[in-house]
Amino acid sequence: MALLPDDPRARTLDAAIEGTGPLTATLRAVGVRFVLDDADGPRFQVAARLPGSVMIVNLPSLTVYQLPG
């Protein structure tokens, strides 16, 4: 299930998120500080797309990454 973003400006990130490249710089440029990876979400390598991030929560159903900066 996909949730609508709280902030309509988040839609400007759709292309980057649906792509395959690194996300850290793009997300930080718009003020994102944390990324949540839901185990029920799409299966792709989130950590590999967040260079420089730090995993701060690692549970079976949820992983949270803090972005640098």
C-alpha positions, 0 to 999 in steps of 0.5 A: 500500500502506498500512502500519500505524502503529508507535503504535496511538495514530496511529489517532486521527488517521485522521479528520483525515488522511482529511479535507480540512482543514489538518493541521499543528495536529492533528499537532503537538498529538500530537507529530508532527514530520515528514510523509513523502509517498511518491510511490506513496501517495494522490494529494492535495496534502500540502503544501497541508494542512501550512501552516507546514511546511518541505520538507526532502527533495524526491526524485522518490519521496519528500518530507519535511516538517518541522512547525513547533514 
